[in-house]
Amino acid sequence: MAIVYTVFVTNTSGSTASYDMSWRHAHDASHVIRFAYGKSLGSGTSDQFANGELVMKSGDRLTITNSGAMDVIVTFDLIKALPVYAFENE
């Protein structure tokens, strides 16, 4: 499991460019949650997403697609999943 705390995106191209950012669930690739869609950034400007925590399970994906050169920094904690025990009659 991963808990994403911050995503920082900077447009490093010489002109305005845009990007999309989405979270895709492993259990159903068609289940997409977009939290930046067609976001436009001028040359040298940045965006930061840090108003919550994104809890991702194994196999989930954070996807960023862009129309120009951009640098991305993501801060997160990886948490080892606890083992699941099955007891008789459960």
N, CA, C and O atoms as a GROMACS GRO file, in nm:
protein
  360
    1MET      N    1   0.086  -0.116   0.000
    1MET     CA    2   0.000   0.000   0.000
    1MET      C    3   0.090   0.123   0.000
    1MET      O    4   0.200   0.121   0.057
    2ALA      N    5   0.043   0.229  -0.064
    2ALA     CA    6   0.116   0.355  -0.067
    2ALA      C    7   0.020   0.467  -0.029
    2ALA      O    8  -0.095   0.468  -0.072
    3ILE      N    9   0.068   0.559   0.050
    3ILE     CA   10  -0.009   0.678   0.082
    3ILE      C   11   0.063   0.796   0.017
    3ILE      O   12   0.175   0.830   0.056
    4VAL      N   13  -0.001   0.858  -0.082
    4VAL     CA   14   0.056   0.970  -0.154
    4VAL      C   15   0.015   1.098  -0.082
    4VAL      O   16  -0.104   1.123  -0.060
    5TYR      N   17   0.113   1.179  -0.045
    5TYR     CA   18   0.087   1.302   0.028
    5TYR      C   19   0.092   1.426  -0.061
    5TYR      O   20   0.010   1.517  -0.046
    6THR      N   21   0.188   1.431  -0.152
    6THR     CA   22   0.207   1.551  -0.235
    6THR      C   23   0.246   1.512  -0.376
    6THR      O   24   0.324   1.419  -0.396
    7VAL      N   25   0.191   1.582  -0.473
    7VAL     CA   26   0.235   1.573  -0.612
    7VAL      C   27   0.267   1.716  -0.656
    7VAL      O   28   0.182   1.805  -0.646
    8PHE      N   29   0.388   1.737  -0.704
    8PHE     CA   30   0.435   1.868  -0.746
    8PHE      C   31   0.473   1.860  -0.893
    8PHE      O   32   0.559   1.781  -0.931
    9VAL      N   33   0.408   1.942  -0.977
    9VAL     CA   34   0.428   1.938  -1.122
    9VAL      C   35   0.481   2.074  -1.168
    9VAL      O   36   0.423   2.177  -1.134
   10THR      N   37   0.591   2.074  -1.244
   10THR     CA   38   0.648   2.199  -1.297
   10THR      C   39   0.663   2.189  -1.448
   10THR      O   40   0.716   2.090  -1.499
   11ASN      N   41   0.616   2.291  -1.518
   11ASN     CA   42   0.631   2.298  -1.663
   11ASN      C   43   0.772   2.347  -1.693
   11ASN      O   44   0.805   2.462  -1.664
   12THR      N   45   0.854   2.262  -1.751
   12THR     CA   46   0.992   2.298  -1.782
   12THR      C   47   1.012   2.328  -1.930
   12THR      O   48   1.125   2.346  -1.976
   13SER      N   49   0.902   2.333  -2.005
   13SER     CA   50   0.913   2.365  -2.147
   13SER      C   51   0.916   2.517  -2.165
   13SER      O   52   0.895   2.591  -2.070
   14GLY      N   53   0.942   2.561  -2.286
   14GLY     CA   54   0.950   2.704  -2.314
   14GLY      C   55   0.817   2.768  -2.345
   14GLY      O   56   0.811   2.887  -2.377
   15SER      N   57   0.709   2.691  -2.336
   15SER     CA   58   0.576   2.746  -2.365
   15SER      C   59   0.472   2.680  -2.276
   15SER      O   60   0.502   2.586  -2.202
   16THR      N   61   0.350   2.729  -2.284
   16THR     CA   62   0.240   2.673  -2.206
   16THR      C   63   0.214   2.528  -2.248
   16THR      O   64   0.216   2.496  -2.367
   17ALA      N   65   0.192   2.442  -2.150
   17ALA     CA   66   0.163   2.301  -2.174
   17ALA      C   67   0.056   2.257  -2.076
   17ALA      O   68   0.028   2.327  -1.978
   18SER      N   69  -0.004   2.143  -2.101
   18SER     CA   70  -0.109   2.094  -2.012
   18SER      C   71  -0.078   1.952  -1.968
   18SER      O   72   0.005   1.883  -2.026
   19TYR      N   73  -0.148   1.910  -1.862
   19TYR     CA   74  -0.131   1.773  -1.813
   19TYR      C   75  -0.261   1.722  -1.754
   19TYR      O   76  -0.348   1.800  -1.715
   20ASP      N   77  -0.272   1.591  -1.748
   20ASP     CA   78  -0.380   1.521  -1.680
   20ASP      C   79  -0.319   1.433  -1.573
   20ASP      O   80  -0.210   1.378  -1.592
   21MET      N   81  -0.388   1.419  -1.461
   21MET     CA   82  -0.342   1.329  -1.355
   21MET      C   83  -0.461   1.246  -1.310
   21MET      O   84  -0.569   1.299  -1.284
   22SER      N   85  -0.441   1.114  -1.300
   22SER     CA   86  -0.551   1.026  -1.261
   22SER      C   87  -0.500   0.911  -1.176
   22SER      O   88  -0.382   0.876  -1.176
   23TRP      N   89  -0.594   0.852  -1.105
   23TRP     CA   90  -0.570   0.736  -1.020
   23TRP      C   91  -0.654   0.623  -1.078
   23TRP      O   92  -0.775   0.637  -1.093
   24ARG      N   93  -0.590   0.513  -1.109
   24ARG     CA   94  -0.659   0.397  -1.166
   24ARG      C   95  -0.653   0.282  -1.067
   24ARG      O   96  -0.546   0.247  -1.015
   25HIS      N   97  -0.767   0.224  -1.042
   25HIS     CA   98  -0.776   0.111  -0.949
   25HIS      C   99  -0.731  -0.018  -1.016
   25HIS      O  100  -0.762  -0.042  -1.132
   26ALA      N  101  -0.659  -0.100  -0.942
   26ALA     CA  102  -0.608  -0.227  -0.995
   26ALA      C  103  -0.722  -0.324  -1.025
   26ALA      O  104  -0.713  -0.401  -1.121
   27HIS      N  105  -0.828  -0.323  -0.944
   27HIS     CA  106  -0.935  -0.421  -0.961
   27HIS      C  107  -1.018  -0.397  -1.088
   27HIS      O  108  -1.087  -0.488  -1.134
   28ASP      N  109  -1.013  -0.275  -1.144
   28ASP     CA  110  -1.090  -0.244  -1.264
   28ASP      C  111  -1.022  -0.126  -1.334
   28ASP      O  112  -1.038  -0.011  -1.292
   29ALA      N  113  -0.946  -0.154  -1.439
   29ALA     CA  114  -0.867  -0.051  -1.508
   29ALA      C  115  -0.955   0.059  -1.566
   29ALA      O  116  -0.906   0.169  -1.593
   30SER      N  117  -1.084   0.032  -1.586
   30SER     CA  118  -1.172   0.135  -1.640
   30SER      C  119  -1.219   0.232  -1.531
   30SER      O  120  -1.278   0.336  -1.561
   31HIS      N  121  -1.193   0.200  -1.406
   31HIS     CA  122  -1.230   0.287  -1.294
   31HIS      C  123  -1.120   0.391  -1.275
   31HIS      O  124  -1.016   0.363  -1.215
   32VAL      N  125  -1.144   0.511  -1.326
   32VAL     CA  126  -1.044   0.617  -1.326
   32VAL      C  127  -1.098   0.737  -1.248
   32VAL      O  128  -1.211   0.781  -1.272
   33ILE      N  129  -1.019   0.788  -1.156
   33ILE     CA  130  -1.054   0.909  -1.084
   33ILE      C  131  -0.956   1.017  -1.128
   33ILE      O  132  -0.836   1.009  -1.098
   34ARG      N  133  -1.006   1.117  -1.199
   34ARG     CA  134  -0.922   1.226  -1.250
   34ARG      C  135  -0.923   1.340  -1.149
   34ARG      O  136  -1.030   1.388  -1.111
   35PHE      N  137  -0.806   1.382  -1.104
   35PHE     CA  138  -0.804   1.498  -1.015
   35PHE      C  139  -0.725   1.614  -1.073
   35PHE      O  140  -0.703   1.714  -1.005
   36ALA      N  141  -0.682   1.602  -1.196
   36ALA     CA  142  -0.633   1.714  -1.277
   36ALA      C  143  -0.660   1.674  -1.421
   36ALA      O  144  -0.612   1.570  -1.466
   37TYR      N  145  -0.736   1.753  -1.492
   37TYR     CA  146  -0.774   1.716  -1.627
   37TYR      C  147  -0.760   1.838  -1.717
   37TYR      O  148  -0.831   1.937  -1.701
   38GLY      N  149  -0.668   1.830  -1.814
   38GLY     CA  150  -0.644   1.942  -1.903
   38GLY      C  151  -0.590   2.065  -1.832
   38GLY      O  152  -0.614   2.177  -1.875
   39LYS      N  153  -0.517   2.042  -1.723
   39LYS     CA  154  -0.463   2.152  -1.642
   39LYS      C  155  -0.353   2.222  -1.719
   39LYS      O  156  -0.254   2.159  -1.758
   40SER      N  157  -0.367   2.351  -1.741
   40SER     CA  158  -0.271   2.428  -1.819
   40SER      C  159  -0.171   2.498  -1.728
   40SER      O  160  -0.208   2.558  -1.627
   41LEU      N  161  -0.043   2.488  -1.764
   41LEU     CA  162   0.064   2.555  -1.689
   41LEU      C  163   0.149   2.636  -1.785
   41LEU      O  164   0.192   2.586  -1.888
   42GLY      N  165   0.172   2.762  -1.750
   42GLY     CA  166   0.263   2.844  -1.829
   42GLY      C  167   0.406   2.798  -1.809
   42GLY      O  168   0.436   2.725  -1.714
   43SER      N  169   0.492   2.839  -1.897
   43SER     CA  170   0.633   2.802  -1.889
   43SER      C  171   0.692   2.841  -1.752
   43SER      O  172   0.680   2.956  -1.710
   44GLY      N  173   0.754   2.746  -1.686
   44GLY     CA  174   0.819   2.771  -1.557
   44GLY      C  175   0.726   2.776  -1.437
   44GLY      O  176   0.772   2.801  -1.326
   45THR      N  177   0.596   2.753  -1.456
   45THR     CA  178   0.504   2.756  -1.342
   45THR      C  179   0.481   2.616  -1.288
   45THR      O  180   0.512   2.516  -1.354
   46SER      N  181   0.425   2.609  -1.167
   46SER     CA  182   0.408   2.482  -1.097
   46SER      C  183   0.269   2.468  -1.038
   46SER      O  184   0.200   2.568  -1.016
   47ASP      N  185   0.230   2.345  -1.012
   47ASP     CA  186   0.109   2.309  -0.937
   47ASP      C  187   0.149   2.215  -0.825
   47ASP      O  188   0.245   2.139  -0.837
   48GLN      N  189   0.074   2.222  -0.716
   48GLN     CA  190   0.099   2.130  -0.605
   48GLN      C  191  -0.034   2.078  -0.555
   48GLN      O  192  -0.128   2.155  -0.531
   49PHE      N  193  -0.042   1.946  -0.538
   49PHE     CA  194  -0.160   1.882  -0.480
   49PHE      C  195  -0.117   1.824  -0.346
   49PHE      O  196  -0.040   1.729  -0.340
   50ALA      N  197  -0.169   1.881  -0.238
   50ALA     CA  198  -0.130   1.836  -0.105
   50ALA      C  199  -0.243   1.854  -0.005
   50ALA      O  200  -0.217   1.868   0.114
   51ASN      N  201  -0.366   1.854  -0.052
   51ASN     CA  202  -0.479   1.880   0.038
   51ASN      C  203  -0.544   1.753   0.092
   51ASN      O  204  -0.654   1.759   0.147
   52GLY      N  205  -0.480   1.641   0.077
   52GLY     CA  206  -0.536   1.517   0.126
   52GLY      C  207  -0.436   1.405   0.111
   52GLY      O  208  -0.322   1.427   0.072
   53GLU      N  209  -0.479   1.286   0.141
   53GLU     CA  210  -0.395   1.168   0.128
   53GLU      C  211  -0.463   1.072   0.033
   53GLU      O  212  -0.581   1.042   0.048
   54LEU      N  213  -0.388   1.024  -0.064
   54LEU     CA  214  -0.438   0.926  -0.160
   54LEU      C  215  -0.385   0.790  -0.117
   54LEU      O  216  -0.265   0.766  -0.120
   55VAL      N  217  -0.474   0.700  -0.078
   55VAL     CA  218  -0.435   0.567  -0.033
   55VAL      C  219  -0.448   0.471  -0.150
   55VAL      O  220  -0.559   0.443  -0.198
   56MET      N  221  -0.335   0.422  -0.196
   56MET     CA  222  -0.332   0.334  -0.312
   56MET      C  223  -0.299   0.192  -0.268
   56MET      O  224  -0.208   0.170  -0.187
   57LYS      N  225  -0.373   0.097  -0.322
   57LYS     CA  226  -0.347  -0.043  -0.294
   57LYS      C  227  -0.255  -0.101  -0.400
   57LYS      O  228  -0.231  -0.038  -0.504
   58SER      N  229  -0.204  -0.217  -0.375
   58SER     CA  230  -0.115  -0.285  -0.469
   58SER      C  231  -0.181  -0.295  -0.606
   58SER      O  232  -0.295  -0.341  -0.618
   59GLY      N  233  -0.109  -0.252  -0.709
   59GLY     CA  234  -0.159  -0.259  -0.845
   59GLY      C  235  -0.227  -0.132  -0.893
   59GLY      O  236  -0.247  -0.115  -1.013
   60ASP      N  237  -0.263  -0.041  -0.801
   60ASP     CA  238  -0.320   0.088  -0.841
   60ASP      C  239  -0.211   0.169  -0.911
   60ASP      O  240  -0.092   0.145  -0.891
   61ARG      N  241  -0.253   0.265  -0.995
   61ARG     CA  242  -0.156   0.348  -1.067
   61ARG      C  243  -0.193   0.496  -1.056
   61ARG      O  244  -0.309   0.533  -1.065
   62LEU      N  245  -0.091   0.577  -1.037
   62LEU     CA  246  -0.103   0.721  -1.048
   62LEU      C  247  -0.043   0.756  -1.183
   62LEU      O  248   0.076   0.732  -1.207
   63THR      N  249  -0.125   0.812  -1.273
   63THR     CA  250  -0.081   0.837  -1.410
   63THR      C  251  -0.082   0.986  -1.439
   63THR      O  252  -0.180   1.055  -1.410
   64ILE      N  253   0.028   1.035  -1.497
   64ILE     CA  254   0.036   1.175  -1.539
   64ILE      C  255   0.075   1.176  -1.685
   64ILE      O  256   0.179   1.122  -1.723
   65THR      N  257  -0.009   1.238  -1.768
   65THR     CA  258   0.022   1.254  -1.910
   65THR      C  259   0.032   1.403  -1.937
   65THR      O  260  -0.042   1.482  -1.878
   66ASN      N  261   0.122   1.442  -2.025
   66ASN     CA  262   0.146   1.584  -2.047
   66ASN      C  263   0.170   1.614  -2.194
   66ASN      O  264   0.209   1.527  -2.272
   67SER      N  265   0.147   1.742  -2.230
   67SER     CA  266   0.165   1.784  -2.368
   67SER      C  267   0.298   1.855  -2.391
   67SER      O  268   0.329   1.893  -2.504
   68GLY      N  269   0.376   1.873  -2.287
   68GLY     CA  270   0.507   1.939  -2.296
   68GLY      C  271   0.598   1.885  -2.189
   68GLY      O  272   0.558   1.801  -2.109
   69ALA      N  273   0.721   1.933  -2.187
   69ALA     CA  274   0.818   1.886  -2.087
   69ALA      C  275   0.777   1.932  -1.947
   69ALA      O  276   0.755   2.051  -1.924
   70MET      N  277   0.768   1.837  -1.855
   70MET     CA  278   0.732   1.868  -1.716
   70MET      C  279   0.810   1.778  -1.623
   70MET      O  280   0.841   1.663  -1.654
   71ASP      N  281   0.843   1.834  -1.507
   71ASP     CA  282   0.905   1.757  -1.400
   71ASP      C  283   0.798   1.729  -1.296
   71ASP      O  284   0.713   1.814  -1.268
   72VAL      N  285   0.803   1.609  -1.236
   72VAL     CA  286   0.703   1.570  -1.137
   72VAL      C  287   0.774   1.513  -1.016
   72VAL      O  288   0.863   1.428  -1.028
   73ILE      N  289   0.734   1.559  -0.898
   73ILE     CA  290   0.784   1.503  -0.771
   73ILE      C  291   0.662   1.451  -0.695
   73ILE      O  292   0.562   1.521  -0.681
   74VAL      N  293   0.672   1.328  -0.647
   74VAL     CA  294   0.564   1.266  -0.570
   74VAL      C  295   0.622   1.221  -0.437
   74VAL      O  296   0.722   1.151  -0.434
   75THR      N  297   0.558   1.262  -0.327
   75THR     CA  298   0.601   1.214  -0.195
   75THR      C  299   0.498   1.115  -0.145
   75THR      O  300   0.378   1.138  -0.153
   76PHE      N  301   0.548   1.003  -0.091
   76PHE     CA  302   0.458   0.898  -0.046
   76PHE      C  303   0.528   0.810   0.056
   76PHE      O  304   0.651   0.809   0.066
   77ASP      N  305   0.448   0.737   0.131
   77ASP     CA  306   0.497   0.634   0.223
   77ASP      C  307   0.452   0.499   0.170
   77ASP      O  308   0.336   0.483   0.132
   78LEU      N  309   0.542   0.403   0.169
   78LEU     CA  310   0.506   0.266   0.137
   78LEU      C  311   0.482   0.193   0.268
   78LEU      O  312   0.563   0.200   0.360
   79ILE      N  313   0.372   0.124   0.275
   79ILE     CA  314   0.335   0.053   0.397
   79ILE      C  315   0.318  -0.093   0.363
   79ILE      O  316   0.239  -0.129   0.275
   80LYS      N  317   0.392  -0.176   0.432
   80LYS     CA  318   0.380  -0.320   0.408
   80LYS      C  319   0.244  -0.367   0.457
   80LYS      O  320   0.206  -0.342   0.572
   81ALA      N  321   0.173  -0.434   0.370
   81ALA     CA  322   0.040  -0.484   0.405
   81ALA      C  323   0.052  -0.590   0.514
   81ALA      O  324   0.140  -0.676   0.510
   82LEU      N  325  -0.038  -0.582   0.610
   82LEU     CA  326  -0.040  -0.684   0.715
   82LEU      C  327  -0.092  -0.815   0.658
   82LEU      O  328  -0.179  -0.815   0.572
   83PRO      N  329  -0.038  -0.927   0.706
   83PRO     CA  330  -0.088  -1.055   0.656
   83PRO      C  331  -0.234  -1.076   0.697
   83PRO      O  332  -0.277  -1.033   0.804
   84VAL      N  333  -0.307  -1.143   0.611
   84VAL     CA  334  -0.446  -1.173   0.638
   84VAL      C  335  -0.453  -1.319   0.682
   84VAL      O  336  -0.409  -1.409   0.610
   85TYR      N  337  -0.508  -1.340   0.798
   85TYR     CA  338  -0.521  -1.476   0.850
   85TYR      C  339  -0.666  -1.520   0.841
   85TYR      O  340  -0.757  -1.443   0.872
   86ALA      N  341  -0.686  -1.642   0.799
   86ALA     CA  342  -0.819  -1.700   0.795
   86ALA      C  343  -0.829  -1.803   0.905
   86ALA      O  344  -0.747  -1.894   0.915
   87PHE      N  345  -0.929  -1.789   0.985
   87PHE     CA  346  -0.951  -1.885   1.094
   87PHE      C  347  -1.070  -1.974   1.058
   87PHE      O  348  -1.156  -1.936   0.980
   88GLU      N  349  -1.072  -2.089   1.114
   88GLU     CA  350  -1.178  -2.185   1.084
   88GLU      C  351  -1.315  -2.123   1.109
   88GLU      O  352  -1.336  -2.055   1.209
   89ASN      N  353  -1.407  -2.147   1.016
   89ASN     CA  354  -1.546  -2.101   1.022
   89ASN      C  355  -1.561  -1.949   1.006
   89ASN      O  356  -1.662  -1.893   1.049
   90GLU      N  357  -1.464  -1.884   0.946
   90GLU     CA  358  -1.477  -1.739   0.921
   90GLU      C  359  -1.504  -1.714   0.777
   90GLU      O  360  -1.518  -1.599   0.736
   0.00000   0.00000   0.00000
